[in-house]
């Protein structure tokens, strides 16, 4: 079976800083892979590389078996139509109503009429537990948890084959974070989509992942089924998943 997403030997540096140092990853159709790791380890750059927002210096990135690292124009747009994205801070446009945010890709990317796009937006909002009254509000009138729901509705609006989740529970209290995690799991299962997520929240990772990969200093240092992470035998993984200050991972502290 062809992986939905496959990275081989992906390198990326910004100036003297090597951010990705030969990343190998594959995500099979219908699978949920979560990349864990601390800040600055290259998680976001990995996702941006797949999305085409960052061009790797070396290596291969394939989506459905198609090499995408050098695609531009229409060819790139065609691949990107397979993608949905839930951004870290929801990243909603405050100048647009909630329903317009959800329908944004349908109107701008697919050329759908506003009436039809609004109908779909209301359906997607209902899927994430938000009623039609929310559709007319501005994002600034919503709580953090509601904004995440709207972000999820927007991510699924165009029926993508692949959804990216960027720190989906950042800024939420533990109960709301669990609600969002449950919602992600239910939505992904219902749609049968493939997902690639990044997070440093192990509670979230354990909930939404089938497989987990840990990125450290630009390299995948462990990957496997989420059930196996507690017996990884890797001291870096062990320190990270238990949130210990002591261990091989040293935090840079400016004194």
C-alpha positions as CSV (number, residue, x, y, z in Angstrom):
1,X,0.0,0.0,0.0
2,X,1.3,3.5,-0.9
3,X,1.8,5.8,2.1
4,X,-0.5,8.8,2.1
5,X,2.5,10.9,3.2
6,X,6.2,9.9,2.9
7,X,9.3,11.8,3.9
8,X,12.7,10.4,3.1
9,X,16.0,12.1,4.1
10,X,14.5,15.6,4.4
11,X,17.0,18.3,5.4
12,X,16.3,21.9,6.1
13,X,18.6,24.6,7.4
14,X,18.0,28.3,8.1
15,X,21.4,30.0,8.0
16,X,23.7,28.1,10.2
17,X,20.9,26.3,12.1
18,X,20.0,22.8,10.9
19,X,16.3,22.3,11.7
20,X,15.6,19.0,9.9
21,X,18.5,16.6,9.7
22,X,17.4,13.7,7.5
23,X,13.8,13.1,8.6
24,X,12.2,9.8,7.5
25,X,8.5,9.4,8.1
26,X,5.5,7.7,6.5
27,X,1.8,7.9,7.3
28,X,-0.5,5.2,5.8
29,X,-4.0,5.9,4.6
30,X,-6.5,6.3,7.5
31,X,-3.6,6.5,10.0
32,X,-3.1,9.1,12.7
33,X,0.6,10.0,13.2
34,X,1.5,12.4,16.0
35,X,5.0,14.0,16.1
36,X,6.1,14.9,19.6
37,X,9.1,17.0,20.7
38,X,10.0,20.2,22.5
39,X,9.9,23.7,21.1
40,X,12.4,24.3,18.2
41,X,12.9,20.6,17.4
42,X,11.5,21.0,13.8
43,X,7.9,19.8,14.2
44,X,6.4,22.9,12.5
45,X,8.9,22.9,9.7
46,X,8.1,19.3,9.0
47,X,4.4,20.1,8.5
48,X,5.2,23.3,6.6
49,X,7.5,21.2,4.3
50,X,4.6,18.8,3.4
51,X,2.3,21.8,2.9
52,X,4.7,23.4,0.5
53,X,5.2,26.5,2.7
54,X,8.9,25.5,3.2
55,X,11.1,23.9,0.5
56,X,13.6,21.3,1.9
57,X,17.2,21.7,1.0
58,X,17.4,17.9,0.3
59,X,15.2,14.9,0.4
60,X,11.9,13.6,-0.9
61,X,8.3,14.3,0.2
62,X,5.6,12.3,-1.5
63,X,1.8,12.6,-1.2
64,X,0.0,9.6,-2.5
65,X,3.2,8.5,-4.2
66,X,3.7,11.9,-6.0
67,X,6.9,13.9,-5.4
68,X,5.8,17.3,-4.2
69,X,8.9,19.1,-3.1
70,X,9.3,21.1,-6.3
71,X,5.7,21.5,-7.4
72,X,4.4,25.0,-8.2
73,X,1.3,26.7,-9.5
74,X,-1.6,24.6,-10.5
75,X,0.1,21.3,-9.7
76,X,0.8,22.5,-6.1
77,X,-2.7,23.8,-5.7
78,X,-4.1,20.4,-6.8
79,X,-2.1,18.6,-4.1
80,X,-3.1,21.2,-1.5
81,X,-6.8,20.6,-2.2
82,X,-6.3,17.2,-0.4
83,X,-5.3,19.0,2.8
84,X,-7.2,20.5,5.7
85,X,-5.5,22.3,8.6
86,X,-6.3,23.1,12.2
87,X,-3.9,25.8,13.3
88,X,-2.4,26.3,16.7
89,X,-4.2,29.5,17.6
90,X,-7.2,28.6,15.4
91,X,-6.0,31.5,13.1
92,X,-9.5,32.7,12.3
93,X,-10.1,35.9,10.3
94,X,-11.7,38.4,12.7
95,X,-13.0,40.5,9.9
96,X,-15.2,37.6,8.7
97,X,-18.2,36.0,10.4
98,X,-17.7,32.5,11.8
99,X,-19.5,30.8,8.9
100,X,-17.4,32.8,6.4
101,X,-14.3,31.5,8.2
102,X,-15.5,27.9,7.8
103,X,-16.4,28.5,4.2
104,X,-13.3,30.4,3.3
105,X,-11.6,27.6,1.2
106,X,-14.9,26.7,-0.4
107,X,-15.5,30.3,-1.7
108,X,-11.9,31.3,-2.4
109,X,-10.4,28.0,-3.4
110,X,-13.3,26.1,-5.0
111,X,-15.3,29.1,-6.3
112,X,-18.5,28.0,-4.6
113,X,-21.4,30.5,-4.3
114,X,-21.9,32.1,-0.9
115,X,-25.3,30.5,-0.3
116,X,-24.1,26.9,-1.0
117,X,-20.9,27.6,0.9
118,X,-22.9,28.8,3.9
119,X,-25.1,25.7,3.9
120,X,-22.0,23.5,4.0
121,X,-20.4,25.7,6.7
122,X,-23.5,25.3,8.9
123,X,-23.4,21.5,8.5
124,X,-19.7,21.4,9.5
125,X,-20.4,23.7,12.5
126,X,-23.1,21.3,13.6
127,X,-20.6,18.4,13.4
128,X,-18.4,20.1,15.9
129,X,-21.3,20.9,18.2
130,X,-22.0,24.5,17.3
131,X,-25.4,25.8,16.3
132,X,-26.5,28.2,13.5
133,X,-26.6,31.2,16.0
134,X,-22.8,30.9,16.3
135,X,-22.4,31.2,12.5
136,X,-23.2,34.9,12.5
137,X,-20.8,35.8,15.3
138,X,-17.3,37.3,15.0
139,X,-14.4,35.0,16.1
140,X,-13.6,37.6,18.8
141,X,-16.9,36.8,20.5
142,X,-16.0,33.2,21.0
143,X,-14.1,31.4,23.8
144,X,-10.9,29.6,23.1
145,X,-12.6,26.3,23.0
146,X,-15.3,27.5,20.6
147,X,-12.6,29.0,18.3
148,X,-10.9,25.6,18.2
149,X,-14.2,24.0,17.2
150,X,-14.6,26.6,14.4
151,X,-11.0,25.9,13.3
152,X,-11.9,22.2,13.1
153,X,-15.1,22.9,11.2
154,X,-13.0,24.9,8.7
155,X,-10.4,22.1,8.5
156,X,-13.1,19.6,7.4
157,X,-15.2,21.9,5.3
158,X,-13.8,20.9,1.9
159,X,-13.8,17.2,2.7
160,X,-10.0,16.8,2.8
161,X,-8.2,13.5,2.5
162,X,-5.4,14.6,4.9
163,X,-5.8,16.9,8.0
164,X,-2.9,18.5,9.8
165,X,-3.3,19.4,13.5
166,X,-0.8,22.0,14.8
167,X,-0.8,21.9,18.7
168,X,-4.6,21.4,18.7
169,X,-5.0,21.8,22.5
170,X,-2.6,24.7,23.2
171,X,-4.1,27.4,25.4
172,X,-7.1,25.3,26.5
173,X,-7.8,24.1,30.1
174,X,-7.5,20.3,30.6
175,X,-11.3,19.6,30.3
176,X,-11.7,21.6,27.1
177,X,-8.6,20.1,25.7
178,X,-10.1,16.6,26.3
179,X,-13.3,17.7,24.6
180,X,-11.3,18.9,21.6
181,X,-9.3,15.6,21.5
182,X,-12.5,13.6,21.6
183,X,-14.0,15.7,18.8
184,X,-10.8,15.2,16.7
185,X,-10.9,11.4,17.2
186,X,-14.6,11.2,16.4
187,X,-14.3,13.5,13.3
188,X,-11.3,11.7,11.9
189,X,-12.9,8.3,12.4
190,X,-16.2,9.3,10.8
191,X,-14.4,10.8,7.8
192,X,-11.8,8.1,7.4
193,X,-9.1,10.7,6.8
194,X,-5.3,10.5,7.3
195,X,-3.9,12.9,9.9
196,X,-0.5,14.3,10.8
197,X,-0.3,16.2,14.0
198,X,2.3,17.9,16.1
199,X,2.1,18.5,19.8
200,X,4.2,18.6,23.0
201,X,1.0,17.6,25.0
202,X,1.4,13.9,25.8
203,X,-2.3,13.6,26.9
204,X,-3.4,14.8,23.5
205,X,-0.8,12.6,21.7
206,X,-2.0,9.5,23.5
207,X,-5.6,10.3,22.7
208,X,-5.5,11.1,19.0
209,X,-2.5,9.0,17.7
210,X,-2.3,5.5,16.2
211,X,1.5,6.0,16.0
212,X,3.8,8.5,17.6
213,X,7.2,9.7,16.3
214,X,9.6,11.8,18.4
215,X,11.7,14.5,16.8
216,X,14.8,15.7,18.6
217,X,17.4,18.0,17.1
218,X,16.0,17.5,13.6
219,X,16.0,13.7,13.7
220,X,13.3,11.1,14.4
221,X,14.8,9.3,17.4
222,X,11.9,6.9,18.0
223,X,8.6,6.0,16.2
224,X,6.1,3.3,16.9
225,X,2.6,2.5,18.1
226,X,1.4,4.7,20.9
227,X,0.9,1.6,23.1
228,X,4.7,1.0,22.9
229,X,6.0,4.5,23.8
230,X,6.1,3.7,27.6
231,X,8.6,0.9,26.9
232,X,10.6,2.6,24.2
233,X,13.9,2.0,26.0
234,X,15.0,5.5,24.7
235,X,16.1,7.8,27.5
236,X,15.2,10.9,25.5
237,X,11.7,9.7,24.8
238,X,11.3,8.6,28.4
239,X,12.4,12.0,29.8
240,X,10.0,13.8,27.4
241,X,6.9,11.8,27.9
242,X,7.2,12.0,31.7
243,X,8.2,15.7,31.7
244,X,11.3,15.3,33.8
245,X,13.9,18.1,34.2
246,X,16.7,15.6,34.7
247,X,17.8,13.5,31.7
248,X,19.7,13.7,28.4
249,X,17.6,16.6,27.0
250,X,19.0,19.8,28.4
251,X,17.0,22.9,28.1
252,X,18.9,26.1,27.2
253,X,18.4,28.5,30.0
254,X,19.7,32.1,29.7
255,X,20.9,33.2,33.1
